[in-house]
Amino acid sequence: MLQTVRELGIAFVAYSPLGRGFLTGQVKRFEDLAADDYRRISPRFQGENFQKNLDLVARVEQLAAEKKCTPGQLALAWLLAQGEDIIPIPGTKRRIYLEENVGALDVSLTQNDLHRIEEVAPKGVAFGQRYPEAMMHLVNG
C-alpha cells in the first residue's frame, strides 16, 4: 500500500502508531483495561497474544532506554523516519501524553538505530489480528 500511495503522491496516515496503548507502558495486565474498553475484545489483547505483545514491548523498552526516551517516542520517531509522507496520529486524552508524543521529534535515530528497531520489532510482528474476526471483513472487504 505504501508504494502505491507514494506513486500517487498521497500521504499515508499511520493509525494507532502506539499499538493501541501497548507502547505507552500504561497496560501491563489485561485487568488494567476498563470493563468497557474496546481492547478487551481485541485479539492482540487476548490470551497468549497479550503476553507475546508485552514481551515485544519489553524489547522496545530496552532500545528506548538506550536512547533516553519512552517506547512511544521511539515508535513515533521510527515512524517519522520512514518518510515525510507518513503522518502518525497517536491518540491521547491528556496534555501530558500529547507533550510526551511531541518529544518524539527530539529523538534522533541513526541508520544503526533503525536497523536495530526493525530487528527487535519487524513490520507485522504484532501477535493477533488487528480486529475481532467479525470486524476483519470491514478492513479486508
GROMACS elastic network, one bead per residue, 0.5 to 0.9 nm:
[ bonds ]
;  ai    aj funct       b0    kb
    1     4     6  0.51763   500
    1     5     6  0.63311   500
    1     6     6  0.86033   500
    2     5     6  0.53100   500
    2     6     6  0.61270   500
    2     7     6  0.85828   500
    2    11     6  0.89567   500
    2    12     6  0.71253   500
    3     6     6  0.51778   500
    3     7     6  0.61788   500
    3     8     6  0.87172   500
    4     7     6  0.50844   500
    4     8     6  0.62944   500
    4     9     6  0.86302   500
    4    10     6  0.85903   500
    5     8     6  0.50018   500
    5     9     6  0.60279   500
    5    11     6  0.67284   500
    5    12     6  0.69532   500
    6    10     6  0.58378   500
    6    11     6  0.71689   500
    6    12     6  0.82729   500
    6    85     6  0.77770   500
    7    10     6  0.77438   500
    8    11     6  0.89939   500
    9    85     6  0.84502   500
   10    85     6  0.73880   500
   11    84     6  0.82903   500
   11    86     6  0.58012   500
   11    87     6  0.71194   500
   12    85     6  0.61317   500
   12    87     6  0.60834   500
   12    88     6  0.84272   500
   13    85     6  0.84307   500
   13    86     6  0.58982   500
   13    88     6  0.57958   500
   13    89     6  0.69449   500
   14    17     6  0.61182   500
   14    79     6  0.82579   500
   14    86     6  0.67015   500
   14    87     6  0.58140   500
   14    89     6  0.61683   500
   14    90     6  0.84177   500
   15    18     6  0.86955   500
   15    19     6  0.89825   500
   15    87     6  0.87493   500
   15    88     6  0.65088   500
   15    89     6  0.58260   500
   15    90     6  0.72270   500
   15    91     6  0.89419   500
   16    19     6  0.56076   500
   16    20     6  0.57370   500
   16    21     6  0.83046   500
   16    88     6  0.77880   500
   16    89     6  0.66495   500
   16    90     6  0.58065   500
   16    91     6  0.71625   500
   17    20     6  0.75252   500
   17    21     6  0.88506   500
   17    23     6  0.86012   500
   17    72     6  0.83314   500
   17    75     6  0.71567   500
   17    76     6  0.68310   500
   17    79     6  0.79039   500
   17    88     6  0.62856   500
   17    89     6  0.68630   500
   17    90     6  0.58081   500
   17    91     6  0.86630   500
   18    21     6  0.55141   500
   18    22     6  0.64584   500
   18    23     6  0.50895   500
   18    24     6  0.66700   500
   18    71     6  0.86586   500
   18    72     6  0.59205   500
   18    73     6  0.89018   500
   18    75     6  0.69044   500
   18    76     6  0.75979   500
   18    90     6  0.64169   500
   18    91     6  0.83191   500
   19    22     6  0.51907   500
   19    23     6  0.59606   500
   19    24     6  0.83937   500
   19    72     6  0.89504   500
   19   126     6  0.87370   500
   20    23     6  0.77353   500
   20    24     6  0.86395   500
   20    39     6  0.78097   500
   20    90     6  0.89784   500
   20    91     6  0.86835   500
   21    24     6  0.51938   500
   21    25     6  0.71574   500
   21    26     6  0.67609   500
   21    27     6  0.68079   500
   21    72     6  0.87393   500
   22    25     6  0.60331   500
   22    26     6  0.71173   500
   22    27     6  0.61386   500
   22    28     6  0.81317   500
   22    53     6  0.77814   500
   22    54     6  0.72281   500
   22    57     6  0.69275   500
   22    72     6  0.86420   500
   23    26     6  0.79550   500
   23    27     6  0.85871   500
   23    57     6  0.63927   500
   23    60     6  0.82638   500
   23    61     6  0.83659   500
   23    70     6  0.83417   500
   23    71     6  0.55238   500
   23    73     6  0.87238   500
   23    75     6  0.76477   500
   24    27     6  0.75827   500
   24    70     6  0.76804   500
   24    71     6  0.66203   500
   24    72     6  0.53934   500
   24    73     6  0.87722   500
   24    97     6  0.88921   500
   25    28     6  0.69490   500
   25    57     6  0.83224   500
   25    61     6  0.88201   500
   25    70     6  0.86055   500
   25    71     6  0.76700   500
   25    72     6  0.82030   500
   26    32     6  0.81049   500
   27    30     6  0.73873   500
   27    31     6  0.86999   500
   27    32     6  0.59120   500
   27    33     6  0.72270   500
   27    54     6  0.87573   500
   28    31     6  0.84455   500
   28    32     6  0.68288   500
   28    54     6  0.72225   500
   29    32     6  0.53091   500
   29    33     6  0.76917   500
   29    50     6  0.84484   500
   29    51     6  0.86884   500
   30    33     6  0.58352   500
   30    40     6  0.74986   500
   30    45     6  0.70944   500
   30    46     6  0.80373   500
   30    47     6  0.88595   500
   30    50     6  0.77720   500
   31    34     6  0.74385   500
   31    35     6  0.85494   500
   33    36     6  0.80439   500
   33    37     6  0.59921   500
   33    38     6  0.87656   500
   33    39     6  0.73993   500
   33    40     6  0.69485   500
   34    37     6  0.50945   500
   34    38     6  0.87883   500
   34    40     6  0.82648   500
   35    38     6  0.86983   500
   35    40     6  0.76696   500
   36    39     6  0.86959   500
   36    40     6  0.77830   500
   37    40     6  0.58508   500
   37    41     6  0.82454   500
   38    41     6  0.59447   500
   38    42     6  0.68095   500
   39    43     6  0.80853   500
   39    44     6  0.80008   500
   39    45     6  0.62463   500
   39    46     6  0.86608   500
   40    43     6  0.82939   500
   40    45     6  0.64387   500
   40    46     6  0.72561   500
   41    44     6  0.86596   500
   41    45     6  0.73550   500
   41    46     6  0.72774   500
   41   131     6  0.82283   500
   41   132     6  0.67819   500
   42    45     6  0.55052   500
   42    46     6  0.66248   500
   42   128     6  0.83431   500
   42   129     6  0.78461   500
   42   130     6  0.70197   500
   42   131     6  0.55958   500
   42   132     6  0.57237   500
   43    46     6  0.50675   500
   43    47     6  0.82735   500
   43    49     6  0.71240   500
   43    50     6  0.81264   500
   43   127     6  0.81769   500
   43   128     6  0.51085   500
   43   129     6  0.56063   500
   43   130     6  0.67440   500
   43   131     6  0.63128   500
   43   132     6  0.59221   500
   43   133     6  0.85551   500
   44    47     6  0.84115   500
   44    48     6  0.88035   500
   44    49     6  0.54127   500
   44    50     6  0.57031   500
   44    52     6  0.89979   500
   44    53     6  0.73012   500
   44   126     6  0.74231   500
   44   127     6  0.58674   500
   44   129     6  0.62707   500
   44   130     6  0.66966   500
   44   131     6  0.80452   500
   45    48     6  0.84147   500
   45    49     6  0.62290   500
   45    51     6  0.81545   500
   45    53     6  0.80872   500
   45   127     6  0.89100   500
   45   128     6  0.79716   500
   46    49     6  0.56513   500
   46    50     6  0.52853   500
   46    51     6  0.84988   500
   46   128     6  0.80662   500
   47    50     6  0.56210   500
   47    51     6  0.71777   500
   48    51     6  0.54589   500
   48    52     6  0.62790   500
   48    53     6  0.86682   500
   48   127     6  0.86168   500
   49    52     6  0.50974   500
   49    53     6  0.60408   500
   49    54     6  0.85255   500
   49   126     6  0.83310   500
   49   127     6  0.51735   500
   49   128     6  0.57679   500
   50    53     6  0.52567   500
   50    54     6  0.62342   500
   50    55     6  0.87086   500
   50   127     6  0.76684   500
   50   128     6  0.83970   500
   51    55     6  0.61361   500
   51    56     6  0.86115   500
   52    55     6  0.50323   500
   52    56     6  0.63147   500
   52    57     6  0.87292   500
   52   126     6  0.82809   500
   52   127     6  0.66283   500
   53    57     6  0.62264   500
   53    58     6  0.86565   500
   53   125     6  0.88120   500
   53   126     6  0.62540   500
   53   127     6  0.60778   500
   53   128     6  0.88288   500
   54    58     6  0.62266   500
   54    59     6  0.88583   500
   55    58     6  0.50584   500
   55    59     6  0.66679   500
   55    60     6  0.89434   500
   56    59     6  0.52920   500
   56    60     6  0.65494   500
   56    61     6  0.87574   500
   56   120     6  0.76592   500
   56   121     6  0.70322   500
   56   125     6  0.86002   500
   56   126     6  0.80349   500
   57    61     6  0.60400   500
   57    62     6  0.87136   500
   57    71     6  0.77411   500
   57   121     6  0.86177   500
   58    62     6  0.64647   500
   58    63     6  0.89902   500
   58    71     6  0.89673   500
   59    62     6  0.52464   500
   59    63     6  0.67542   500
   59    64     6  0.88282   500
   59   120     6  0.65663   500
   59   121     6  0.81074   500
   60    63     6  0.52125   500
   60    64     6  0.61637   500
   60    65     6  0.86371   500
   60    71     6  0.60679   500
   60    74     6  0.81038   500
   60    75     6  0.84521   500
   60   117     6  0.73898   500
   60   120     6  0.69429   500
   60   121     6  0.73186   500
   61    65     6  0.60706   500
   61    66     6  0.86801   500
   61    69     6  0.89075   500
   61    70     6  0.71289   500
   61    71     6  0.52320   500
   61    72     6  0.89333   500
   61    74     6  0.87728   500
   62    65     6  0.51689   500
   62    66     6  0.65026   500
   62    67     6  0.89006   500
   62    71     6  0.84253   500
   63    66     6  0.51641   500
   63    67     6  0.64812   500
   63    68     6  0.86845   500
   63    69     6  0.88576   500
   63    71     6  0.78816   500
   63    74     6  0.81322   500
   63   113     6  0.85323   500
   63   116     6  0.82239   500
   63   117     6  0.74643   500
   63   120     6  0.87820   500
   64    67     6  0.50164   500
   64    68     6  0.60066   500
   64    69     6  0.52074   500
   64    70     6  0.55706   500
   64    71     6  0.52413   500
   64    72     6  0.84892   500
   64    73     6  0.79343   500
   64    74     6  0.58905   500
   64    75     6  0.88518   500
   65    69     6  0.60199   500
   65    70     6  0.70394   500
   65    71     6  0.80084   500
   66    69     6  0.78251   500
   67    70     6  0.84871   500
   67    74     6  0.80198   500
   67   107     6  0.75237   500
   67   108     6  0.84126   500
   67   109     6  0.85607   500
   68   107     6  0.85689   500
   69    72     6  0.81426   500
   69    73     6  0.61113   500
   69    74     6  0.65668   500
   69   103     6  0.82749   500
   69   104     6  0.79761   500
   69   107     6  0.72805   500
   70    73     6  0.51135   500
   70    74     6  0.62546   500
   70    75     6  0.86570   500
   70   100     6  0.81971   500
   70   104     6  0.86168   500
   71    74     6  0.50137   500
   71    75     6  0.61533   500
   71    76     6  0.86279   500
   72    75     6  0.50587   500
   72    76     6  0.61628   500
   72    77     6  0.84772   500
   72   100     6  0.82603   500
   72   101     6  0.70276   500
   72   104     6  0.78833   500
   73    76     6  0.51094   500
   73    77     6  0.59475   500
   73    78     6  0.84384   500
   73   100     6  0.71360   500
   73   101     6  0.58792   500
   73   102     6  0.79183   500
   73   103     6  0.64575   500
   73   105     6  0.81119   500
   73   106     6  0.88820   500
   73   107     6  0.72927   500
   74    77     6  0.50551   500
   74    78     6  0.60589   500
   74    79     6  0.85463   500
   74   104     6  0.65600   500
   74   107     6  0.70741   500
   74   109     6  0.86951   500
   74   117     6  0.88991   500
   75    78     6  0.51087   500
   75    79     6  0.61986   500
   75    80     6  0.86625   500
   75   104     6  0.81687   500
   75   117     6  0.88306   500
   76    80     6  0.61058   500
   76    81     6  0.85303   500
   76    88     6  0.72107   500
   76    90     6  0.84515   500
   76   101     6  0.74362   500
   76   102     6  0.89410   500
   76   104     6  0.58817   500
   76   105     6  0.82419   500
   77    80     6  0.50652   500
   77    81     6  0.61420   500
   77    82     6  0.88636   500
   77   103     6  0.89662   500
   77   104     6  0.51581   500
   77   105     6  0.65089   500
   77   106     6  0.82689   500
   77   107     6  0.61346   500
   77   108     6  0.74987   500
   77   109     6  0.73555   500
   78    81     6  0.50625   500
   78    82     6  0.66480   500
   78   104     6  0.88803   500
   78   109     6  0.74017   500
   78   113     6  0.89343   500
   78   114     6  0.68287   500
   78   117     6  0.79844   500
   79    82     6  0.53249   500
   79    83     6  0.77588   500
   79    86     6  0.73306   500
   79    87     6  0.82063   500
   79    88     6  0.72077   500
   80    83     6  0.60958   500
   80    84     6  0.68485   500
   80    85     6  0.87850   500
   80    86     6  0.66610   500
   80    87     6  0.73641   500
   80    88     6  0.75657   500
   80   104     6  0.87160   500
   80   105     6  0.83402   500
   81    84     6  0.76719   500
   81    86     6  0.88103   500
   81   109     6  0.77318   500
   81   114     6  0.83506   500
   82    85     6  0.82865   500
   82    86     6  0.69798   500
   83    86     6  0.56904   500
   83    87     6  0.88213   500
   84    87     6  0.75653   500
   90    98     6  0.85675   500
   90   101     6  0.76566   500
   91    97     6  0.89952   500
   91    98     6  0.83966   500
   92    95     6  0.77002   500
   92    96     6  0.89256   500
   92    97     6  0.61303   500
   92    98     6  0.62080   500
   92   101     6  0.88679   500
   93    96     6  0.88243   500
   93    97     6  0.73934   500
   93    98     6  0.80239   500
   94    97     6  0.55253   500
   94    98     6  0.65415   500
   94    99     6  0.89212   500
   95    99     6  0.61699   500
   95   100     6  0.85218   500
   96    99     6  0.51512   500
   96   100     6  0.61991   500
   96   101     6  0.86936   500
   97   101     6  0.60860   500
   97   102     6  0.85672   500
   98   101     6  0.50898   500
   98   102     6  0.62592   500
   98   103     6  0.86855   500
   99   102     6  0.50841   500
   99   103     6  0.63370   500
  100   103     6  0.50748   500
  100   104     6  0.73226   500
  101   104     6  0.56472   500
  101   105     6  0.81702   500
  102   105     6  0.58684   500
  102   106     6  0.80264   500
  103   106     6  0.54812   500
  103   107     6  0.71471   500
  104   107     6  0.52168   500
  104   108     6  0.85208   500
  105   108     6  0.78090   500
  108   113     6  0.89958   500
  109   112     6  0.78299   500
  109   113     6  0.55198   500
  109   114     6  0.64617   500
  110   114     6  0.63239   500
  110   115     6  0.85932   500
  111   114     6  0.50657   500
  111   115     6  0.61664   500
  111   116     6  0.86518   500
  112   115     6  0.50189   500
  112   116     6  0.61666   500
  112   117     6  0.86086   500
  113   116     6  0.51058   500
  113   117     6  0.61355   500
  113   118     6  0.85940   500
  114   117     6  0.51495   500
  114   118     6  0.62082   500
  114   119     6  0.86202   500
  115   118     6  0.51800   500
  115   119     6  0.62001   500
  115   120     6  0.87387   500
  116   120     6  0.62002   500
  116   121     6  0.84165   500
  117   120     6  0.51592   500
  117   121     6  0.57785   500
  117   122     6  0.73810   500
  118   121     6  0.50304   500
  118   123     6  0.70808   500
  119   122     6  0.56982   500
  121   124     6  0.82387   500
  121   125     6  0.62540   500
  121   126     6  0.83310   500
  122   125     6  0.55938   500
  122   126     6  0.88364   500
  123   126     6  0.81934   500
  124   127     6  0.84742   500
  126   129     6  0.81298   500
  126   130     6  0.87147   500
  127   130     6  0.88772   500
  128   131     6  0.84181   500
  129   132     6  0.69761   500
  129   133     6  0.79266   500
  129   136     6  0.83127   500
  130   136     6  0.78628   500
  131   134     6  0.79698   500
  131   135     6  0.59423   500
  131   136     6  0.58633   500
  131   139     6  0.87022   500
  132   135     6  0.54792   500
  132   136     6  0.64187   500
  133   136     6  0.51731   500
  133   137     6  0.75881   500
  134   137     6  0.68021   500
  134   138     6  0.84226   500
  135   138     6  0.55649   500
  135   139     6  0.72326   500
  136   139     6  0.51783   500
  136   140     6  0.61441   500
  136   141     6  0.78036   500
  137   140     6  0.50550   500
  138   141     6  0.51308   500
